[in-house]
Amino acid sequence: MPMNLIDAAELMRARIIPEGVGNRLAVNEVCIDSRKVRPGCLFFCLVGERADGHDFARSAACAGALAIVAQRELSEVARPDGVKVPVLLVKDTGKALGALARGYRDRTKAKVVGVTGTAGKTTVKECLAQVLSKVGPTSKNYLNHNNQIGLPLSILAASEDDAFWVMEAGISKPHDMDELGEILHPDLGLILNTGPGHTVGLGDLGVAHYKSLLLAHLAEGGIGLVNADYPELVRNARKHGSNIVMFSGKGRDATYRGGYIGGVEVKSSSSGVRVSVRSRYRLWLDGEHLEVEAPLHGAAGTENVTAIAAAAHILGLSKAQIAEGLANVVLPPQRFACSVHGPWTIIDDSYNANPLSCGRTLEAARGVAAGRPLALVMGEMGELGEDAEKAHRALGECMAESRAGVIFWKGGYVEAVREGLKISNWKGVLYPVGSAEEFLAFFRESGLTSGVILFKGSRFNHMEDMVRAFSSQMDGATDAL
């Protein structure tokens, strides 16, 4: 992000100390971690719950920082050779970071895509960026670095000469989308879906209202791409956006539609080998018809593929480019990643969980099992507030519908889960577990020998530890044979 220091200061409304420096100083990148500072870097002193960046200003200067952005006056900041490092004084370093990113966004030639939703937004963002990269340079935010710090850092790390930027926006509080939308100012705002998720912080207006606020921040001539399968989302989207195009993964009358044709069988029997779960989809893209193959599965796959294809089509890609791009996308880690370890197909969807994503993942896992034994390793869903008990009871019912014979549960609300299973007259065995070691002990007790096993839960459950432990155990068992 080459930028004159004076220009950067003006965008952030910063006062440069000492005055009169910066005309010839070029900012190459920004940084918030003094350990990662390189020469030419603009260091932001962010104030967090566990650390205050102002305490590391001198370390950043010694590492070669071009200047320091601070929200309180600092004593002289100098390098060991005595060279004084300019300080850009602002009211709020976090807001200044966003302002700098917005200024840089306004300079780019790229078409900027903003992606939000309750479930699957990271997968869609990653896959769409891969599809678009086939026709032009494309930048994206790293995995889910999608908040008021991660989004501006991602924008400032992108090239202003890219053809496309694909940026994810994640929210948990009422003001979040307005702040992120102001920074992003997208040419295309994609709202994938809405459902219970982070509800504890969003208040009474609901998830659909706050997700739809992205459309209030579209660039001039910008387009909102909205999922027609969520009536509340559609109502709210029409309140906040004027130029809206609809897509549907459920056959609704929409400009862009998709349908699931069926799975594509990919076999592997080697220990630890990644399995590609692939499916075929039928798409209608504003009057054009095509069939595509992608590494997704079932109903959730239909929604994601339709959204990706619709966005790519709006941005000018041809049917052939869309089909080729979808066929070659690679899913991000811990998002329905399938691998074979010994006699088990492991589905690692352990990154995070909410009621909407859990229901879809369970449906897809049942499809992958296709009659083979299915086991579930599930964890508590977080940030649901007063809806938590009800949501976990409903999850119990959903798990029963997956036809899993054994369920291992980590975290709270186990009684609500148990009640949901009982409502559905489930006849399997539920094992509450507190650690990977306890899970493995109960697994040995269960008598399970082969099949498909799904891992999913909210971040604080650390379900990835369960995945690693189980994978190693199965690989060891195979080696012993």
N, C-alpha and C positions, 0 to 999 in steps of 0.2 A: 504494500500500500504506500508507494512513494508519495510523500506529501511534505510541503514546506512547514516548518514548525510554526510559523506565523499563521498560516492558514488553519492549522490544527487548533491553535489557540483561539482564533476567531470563532470556529465552529463550536468550541466548548465554552465560549465567553470567558476565557481564562485571562488572568493577569500574569504576565511573564516577569519573573524576578531572577536576575536584575533586568531592568528595561533595556531595550535596544539590542537584544541578542535574538538570534533565530532566523534572520533573513536568509542565511546560506545553509541552514541546518535542515537536512532532509530526514524525515521519519520513515524508516523502512518497515517497522512492525510495532505492535503493541504487546505488552506483557503485564501480567498481574502477579507473577511468581519470580522473586528476585533470583532464584536458583536457575531460571531459564533465560535470564537477560543476556542479550548479545549486543555487540556494538551497533549503534544506530537505532536501538529500541526505545520506545516511549513507555516508561514504567508508571502504572497507575497504583496509587496507594489506596486500595480498597479496604474498607472497614467491615470486618465480618464478626461472627459470634466468637470465633476462636483465635483470630489473629487480626492485627491492625497493620496494614501495609506501610504505614508511616514509619513503623519500627524497622523497616527493611530498606528504607530509602538510600541510606549510605551504601549498603551492600549492593544495591542495584547500580548505584553510581560507579562503584569500584569494578563492577562487572562490565562497564562500558555503556550504560544507559545514556542516551542522548539528552534526555530531560526527565524530570519527575513531575507527575500530576498529583497534586495534593489538595486536601480540603482544609488544611490548617497550616499556618506558617511554620516552616521548618528552620532550624538553625542551619547555618551554612552547610551545603552539601557539596563535598569535593572529593575528587579521586586521590589516590595516594600520591600522584605526581603534582598535586596542588591545583589542578584544573577544576574550576567551579562548574558545577552542572546546573543548568537553569531549572527553575521550579515554575510550573504552571499552576497557579492558585485558582481553584474553582470552589463553588458552594458545595457540590456533592460529587465525589469522584465516580460513583456508579452511574449517575445521570449524565455526567460528562462523557463517560465511555459510550453510552447510548447515543448522545448527540454527535460524537465523532463518527460513529458507525453510520448514522443517518446521513451525515454530510458526504461520507464516502459512497454510500448507496446512491445518492443523487448524481454522482459522477459516472457511475458504471454504464456501460453499453449493454450489459446483460439484461435478459428478460428475467425478472425476479419472481419466483414462485414461493408463496407461503403455504405451508401445510400444517393443518391442525386437526384434532379429532380426539376421541376418547381412547380408541383401540386401533393399533396398527399404523399410527402415523409415522413412526420411525421406519418401519418396513417400507411403507409407500414412498417416503422421502428418499431412502437409500436406493430403491429400485427405479424410481423415476429419474433420479440423477444418473444412474447407469444407462438408462435408455437414452436420455438426452445427450449423454457424452459421446454417443455414437455419431452424432452429427455436428457437435461443436464443443469446445472446452466448457466444462461445467464444474462449479464449486458447490459445496454443501456443508452444513454444520456436521461436526463429528458426532456420530451416533445421536444421543439425545441431549447434546449441549444446546438447550433450547430456551433458556430463561434469560433474565435481564443482563446476565454476565456472559453466558455461553453464546447467545445469538449475536451480540455485537462483536465479540471476539471472532466468531466465525465469519461475519461479514468483512471485518478488517483483514482477515487472512486470505480472503478471496481476491482474484485478479479482476480489476475493473474492465479488462478486455475480454473476459469470458463471454460466451454466448448465453449461458444460463447460470443462475444461482437458484438452488433449491434449498430452502431454509425452513426448518421445523419450528413451530411455536408451541410451547407447552405452558399451561396455566394452572394455578392452584388457588389464586386469590382474585377478588373482583376487579382489581385495577390492572392485573397482569396483561391482558390482551390489548388494552389501550396503549400500554407502554411498549409492548412488543410490536404492535401494528404500526405505531408511529415511527419506530426504527426501521421496520421492514418495508413498508409502503409498497406492497407487492403489485405486480402487473397481473398476476393470477393468484387468487386466494382459494385454496382447496380445503373444504371442510369434509373430512372423510366420513365421520359419524359422530353421534353423541350418545352417551349413556352414563350410568353412575361411575364416577371416578374423581378423586380429589374433592368430593362433595362437601367435606368437612369445612373447607375454606371458602366456598363459593356463595354462600348465603341462599336467600329465598328465591332469587330469580332463575336459578337453574343453570345447568351446564350448557344447554343449547343457546341460551341468551349470551353467555360470556364467550363461547366459541365463535358465535356469529359476529361479534364485534370486530373480528378480523376484516370483515367486508366494509366496515366504515372507514378503513384506512387504505383502500385500494388506490393505486396510482391513477392519474387521469386516463380514462379509457380502459381501466382495468376490468377484469372479468372475475366474477365469483363462480366457482365450480362447487356445487352443493349436492349432497346425497338426498335424492327424493324419497328414500325409504324410511326417513325419520320425520314424521309430520311436524313435530315440535321444532325441529331444526329448520325445516322449510319455512314455517311461520316466522321464526325469528330472523332468518336470513333475509326475508323480504322486507323486514323492518329496517335493516341496516345496510342493505345493498340494493342497487338499482339494476345493474347489468349482471343478471344471474343466469347461469346455464345449469341444468339438472342432469345428473346421472343416476342410474339405478342398477343394482345387482340382483334385483328381485322381479324383473320383468315389468316394472311400472313404465308408464308412458313418459319417456324422457328423451332428450336429445342424444344421450349416450346410454347404452344399455349393454348388459352382459349376462351370460348364462353359463352354468357349469355343465360341461359335456361328460367328463369322467376322468378317472385317474389313469396315469400312464405308469405301468409297472416297471420298476427298476430294481433288479435283484443284486444282492451282494451277500456273501457268506464269510468274508474275511474279517477277522477280529479288528475292531477299531476303524473300519472303513466307513467313510461318510456315505450316506445314502441320499440320493436325490429324489425327493417326493415331488412328482410332477403331475400336472393336470392339463387338460385341454378345456378351452373356453371359447364360447361364441360371442362375438362382439358386434354391436351396431354403433357406428361412429358417425353421427350426424348424416345418416343416409347411406353410409358405406358399410359393407359387411365383410367380416373376416373371421377366421379361426386362428387361435394362437395357443402356444404351449408355454407354461411357466412353472417355476419351482414352488408352487403353492398348492393348496388343497381345499376343496369343499366350498361352502358358502362364503366364509371369510375371504377365501382366495378370489371368489367372483367379485366381491366388492373392491378388493385391492386392485385386481387386474383392470377392472373397468375404470377405476379412478385414474390409474397410471396411464392407460391408453387414451382416456378422454383428455387429460392434461397435455399429453404429448401431441395429440391431434390438434388441439387448440393452438399449441405453440408451433404448428407448421410441419410436423413430421408426417411422412407418408405411411400408408398401411404397411408396406414392406419394412420400413424402418422400425415401426412399432412392433411388428411381429418378431423381427430379428432381435430387437432389444430385449423384449420380454423373454425370449427363449434363452438368453444368455445371462440374465441377471443372477446375482449371487446374494442370498439373504444375509443380513447381518447376524453376528453371533447371538446365541441364546434366543433366537426367534424361530421357533419350530425347526431347529436344526436337527436333522436325523442322522444317526450313525448306527452301525451294527457292532456290538461287542458280545462275542460268544453267541449264545442262542437268543439274544435280546436285541430288538430294535429300540433304540433310545430316542425319544423325542425331547429335546432340550428347548423348552419355551420358558426358561427360568428367569428371564430378565425382570419381568414385572407382572402384575396381575390386577385386574378389576373385574367386576361382574360381566361386562360385555366381552372382554377378551377371553375370560375363562370359558364362557359358554361356547364361543366359537372354536377355541382350541380343543375343548372336549369333543365337539362334533367332528372336527378334523381328525383327531386321534382315533376316534371310533372308525372313521373311514380308512385310515391307514392300517388299523388292526384287521379289518375285513374278515372277521370271524375268528382270528387268533386271540388267545388270552390277552386281556388288557389290564394293566395295573396302573394306578395313579399315585403319584407322590405330589401332594398339593400343600400349599401354605396359605396362611391367613392373608386376606386382602386388606390393605391399609387405607387410611384417609377417607373412610366412609361415614364417620360421625354417627349420628343417631340412626342411620340406615344400616349399620354394620350387622346387627343380629339378623335382621330380615334378609339382608343380602347373602349371608352365610347359610341361612336356612334354604334359600332358593338355590344356592350353589350345591348343597347336599342333594336336592332334587335333580339338579342338572347332572351331577356325577352319577347318580343312580341310572339316569337315562343313557349314559355312555356304555352301560353294560359291563363296567369294570368289575372284576371279581374280588379284588383287594384294593383298599385305599390306605395309604400312609398319610397322616395329617400332622403338619407342624404349625404350631402357633395357637392363638386363642380361638374362641368361638367353636370349639369342638362339639359342644352340646347342641348348638344351633345346627351345625353340619349333621350331627347324628339324627336330629329331629327331621331334617329334610330328607335324609336317607330313609327314615322310618315311614314318612308320609308316602314315599314312592314304593314302599314295600320291598326295599332292597334286601337281598339275602346274603350279601358278601360279608367280609370281615374288615373292620376299621381299626387301624393301629395308630394311636396318637404317639408321635415321636418327638424327641427334643434335640436330637443331634444326628449327624451322619452315622456315627457308630451305633446308636440305638436303632436307627433305620435299618442298617445292615443286619443287626441281630434279629429284628422282627422279620426281615425279609427271609432269612434262613429258616425261621420258624414257620413261615407261611406255606412252605412247600412248593412255591412257584418255581418252574423250571425253564420256561421259554415264553416268548411272546413279545408284546409291545408295552413299553413303560413310559409314561409321560411325567415330566417334572415341570411344575408351574407354581409360582407364588410371588407375593410382593417382595421388593428388594430386601427389606429388613429380615426376611427369613433365610437369606443366603442359600437359596436352593441350589446354586452352582456347586456348593460343597457336597451336596447329596449326589449331584451328577458325577462329579469327579470320583467320589468314593465308589459309587456303583460301577462306573466304567472300569476303574482299576480292578475291582473285585471280579468282574466278568472276564476281563483280559487275563487276570491271574488264573482263573478257573480253566480258561481255554488253554493257557500255556501248560498247566498241570496235566491236561489230557494228552 
